[in-house]
Amino acid sequence: MPSFSIGVDLGGTNLRIAAVSSEGQLLEKITLGTKVIQGRDQVIDEMCAAILGLSAKCKTDREFLGAGIGVPGIIDMARGVLRKSANLPGWEDYPVRAEIERRLEVPVVLENDANVAALGEQWLGAARGIANVATVTLGTGIGGGIVLDGKIWHGMNGMAGEFGHVTVEPEGHPCGCGNHGCAEQYASASAVMRMAREAITSGEAPELARAASSDPEFGAKAIYNLALQGDEHARRIFRTFGRYLGILLADLINVLNLGMYVIGGGVSSAWDAFAPNMFEELRERSVVYAATAPDDPLRISVLGDQGASFETDSLGKRETIITRALLGSDAGLYGAARVAEAAA
Amino acid sequence: MPSFSIGVDLGGTNLRIAAVSSEGQLLEKITLGTKVIQGRDQVIDEMCAAILGLSAKCKTDREFLGAGIGVPGIIDMARGVLRKSANLPGWEDYPVRAEIERRLEVPVVLENDANVAALGEQWLGAARGIANVATVTLGTGIGGGIVLDGKIWHGMNGMAGEFGHVTVEPEGHPCGCGNHGCAEQYASASAVMRMAREAITSGEAPELARAASSDPEFGAKAIYNLALQGDEHARRIFRTFGRYLGILLADLINVLNLGMYVIGGGVSSAWDAFAPNMFEELRERSVVYAATAPDDPLRISVLGDQGASFETDSLGKRETIITRALLGSDAGLYGAARVAEAAA
């Protein structure tokens, strides 16, 4: 009998749920109005009701294998408990997995949101067919996920992939983690905003200042639009972004030598503005990249946008590919469904 | 029938060969006078003759499984060929493995020297019983090796573990690799010498200048001895060393979240001079380390020197251990024997 599993994205303001077949086909997808702010118990109530409704529909001709739930934070995989989550107050040390398993009566897996996004891209997205992949998710901060031999690499405590806190500038901008010069202080939406504010405060960036005071939704996207229109200060921000993202990637490539590094998250839309500097740093700073870079790295990124799949390993190609994510915010849904299936 | 394999260290000025039982017992160890400078063919002749002599002795009561050869450079594992080696001119693209297999009539594995050192420490040294380990070898440069689930992590092209070229200071000292501010420009024997020369040139380090002009063997070790005697300039060099080694380790911990990081190589003898700054950086710069550090990291390092084995995984301890290597230059011999055994 064919089978399916449920993937849940409990990360953002909305709660999203998908039923995915074992072959990777999206069967159903819903977005609940439930806000995480309404509190743990209500979120769990509505999430479980929705999963049961969705699975009832799919169960007519498929076996329901289990549910995977992607959450922001550090997870104790053995106990199925959130150890730490800034965005889910009240969830820490509560037996989330056990409670949801009790209600759904199938195996449930809690996973870090950046990890499931990485697995989703590896299973069905930009890195399809590539066994060893890291994903860098550029959002408010930087999320990271590592997939080795097709499986999420958790490390000893489920804390592997903290790419956002790799030091890229030892005496750089202070980070909430206690460090100075973390990657996410230079290559994230918050970093773009900080650099814009600094440029505005300096009094030398009139276009940015005008946009900031007139655009109620002034943010990384508006700054990217200014860069596209040629504003030098906005462009400089994304050059800095690209430089430090390049340093982070160079470090990852030198350490891990994976087949592909996938750049996702909202700010990856600004690719055109940061990618040239990113590739420049990569060539200078990674001996491994220099030895394995494709002749035209940007061309491959464009192919990536069109949904090409790089069977790098099976074709015997041995190039290091840096490319954009393909699945957007669905990567986490697919990846969460995949971990549930793998655990079943 | 019990078995054994041969490990070879073809790295330095001397050629060292060991016969090691499958249980990790050293059966025989010899050092040949053969110099690598005498050329590839003579090295292979004498090495194979010595291996055959050694194995003949051990074969009386054990099965000879194969030979592992640790070499400095980048190896094409599939073809058994050195792709690149600065220290073994004339060896590149020569069918080393096939030639040695032909003579020995057992399976032969070529491996990177830093990788076999990491595997040796994981099998029988500081990281015995720990499945996931990285080794940082502080020599003329920095060597790196990653062991995941008890096996060497090669990455896509056998180039994983290039820790020496992780960027720790973006506008830092130029490196031969083309980058600026690579870790090995700050935390290696050459880096110690460079910093000493700079201090001497500045005219403000009279003790270093005196030692440099009077000690024919002036080097990292002599500078460490001056640091031990309290010379402020020598101490400052090792503080800088510790700072940047700490940045490198913080990056590795944030990315990989392994159970143990083993610091080996000749310059690791200066541990007392660099470790305090290293640990200081680690706590500031790695969220993962801060969450998993032992209460007293230095105590554990000292235990490490006494040969204790940390069954971190099996005891369910979840601490990140930074410790000194235990096997010295024998780590590579043991690790090379281990890869031969695993491949047999």
Boltz contact constraints between the chains, C-beta under 6 A:
constraints:
  - contact:
      token1: [A, 155]
      token2: [B, 256]
      max_distance: 6.0
  - contact:
      token1: [A, 155]
      token2: [B, 257]
      max_distance: 6.0
  - contact:
      token1: [A, 156]
      token2: [B, 257]
      max_distance: 6.0
  - contact:
      token1: [A, 156]
      token2: [B, 259]
      max_distance: 6.0
  - contact:
      token1: [A, 157]
      token2: [B, 257]
      max_distance: 6.0
  - contact:
      token1: [A, 157]
      token2: [B, 292]
      max_distance: 6.0
  - contact:
      token1: [A, 157]
      token2: [B, 318]
      max_distance: 6.0
  - contact:
      token1: [A, 159]
      token2: [B, 257]
      max_distance: 6.0
  - contact:
      token1: [A, 159]
      token2: [B, 288]
      max_distance: 6.0
  - contact:
      token1: [A, 160]
      token2: [B, 256]
      max_distance: 6.0
  - contact:
      token1: [A, 160]
      token2: [B, 257]
      max_distance: 6.0
  - contact:
      token1: [A, 162]
      token2: [B, 254]
      max_distance: 6.0
  - contact:
      token1: [A, 162]
      token2: [B, 287]
      max_distance: 6.0
  - contact:
      token1: [A, 162]
      token2: [B, 288]
      max_distance: 6.0
  - contact:
      token1: [A, 165]
      token2: [B, 254]
      max_distance: 6.0
  - contact:
      token1: [A, 165]
      token2: [B, 287]
      max_distance: 6.0
  - contact:
      token1: [A, 166]
      token2: [B, 251]
      max_distance: 6.0
  - contact:
      token1: [A, 166]
      token2: [B, 254]
      max_distance: 6.0
  - contact:
      token1: [A, 167]
      token2: [B, 247]
      max_distance: 6.0
  - contact:
      token1: [A, 167]
      token2: [B, 285]
      max_distance: 6.0
  - contact:
      token1: [A, 177]
      token2: [B, 287]
      max_distance: 6.0
  - contact:
      token1: [A, 178]
      token2: [B, 284]
      max_distance: 6.0
  - contact:
      token1: [A, 179]
      token2: [B, 284]
      max_distance: 6.0
  - contact:
      token1: [A, 179]
      token2: [B, 285]
      max_distance: 6.0
  - contact:
      token1: [A, 247]
      token2: [B, 167]
      max_distance: 6.0
  - contact:
      token1: [A, 251]
      token2: [B, 166]
      max_distance: 6.0
  - contact:
      token1: [A, 251]
      token2: [B, 251]
      max_distance: 6.0
  - contact:
      token1: [A, 254]
      token2: [B, 162]
      max_distance: 6.0
  - contact:
      token1: [A, 254]
      token2: [B, 165]
      max_distance: 6.0
  - contact:
      token1: [A, 254]
      token2: [B, 166]
      max_distance: 6.0
  - contact:
      token1: [A, 256]
      token2: [B, 155]
      max_distance: 6.0
  - contact:
      token1: [A, 256]
      token2: [B, 160]
      max_distance: 6.0
  - contact:
      token1: [A, 257]
      token2: [B, 155]
      max_distance: 6.0
  - contact:
      token1: [A, 257]
      token2: [B, 156]
      max_distance: 6.0
  - contact:
      token1: [A, 257]
      token2: [B, 157]
      max_distance: 6.0
  - contact:
      token1: [A, 257]
      token2: [B, 159]
      max_distance: 6.0
  - contact:
      token1: [A, 257]
      token2: [B, 160]
      max_distance: 6.0
  - contact:
      token1: [A, 259]
      token2: [B, 156]
      max_distance: 6.0
  - contact:
      token1: [A, 284]
      token2: [B, 178]
      max_distance: 6.0
  - contact:
      token1: [A, 284]
      token2: [B, 179]
      max_distance: 6.0
  - contact:
      token1: [A, 285]
      token2: [B, 167]
      max_distance: 6.0
  - contact:
      token1: [A, 285]
      token2: [B, 179]
      max_distance: 6.0
  - contact:
      token1: [A, 287]
      token2: [B, 162]
      max_distance: 6.0
  - contact:
      token1: [A, 287]
      token2: [B, 165]
      max_distance: 6.0
  - contact:
      token1: [A, 287]
      token2: [B, 177]
      max_distance: 6.0
  - contact:
      token1: [A, 288]
      token2: [B, 159]
      max_distance: 6.0
  - contact:
      token1: [A, 288]
      token2: [B, 162]
      max_distance: 6.0
  - contact:
      token1: [A, 292]
      token2: [B, 157]
      max_distance: 6.0
  - contact:
      token1: [A, 318]
      token2: [B, 157]
      max_distance: 6.0
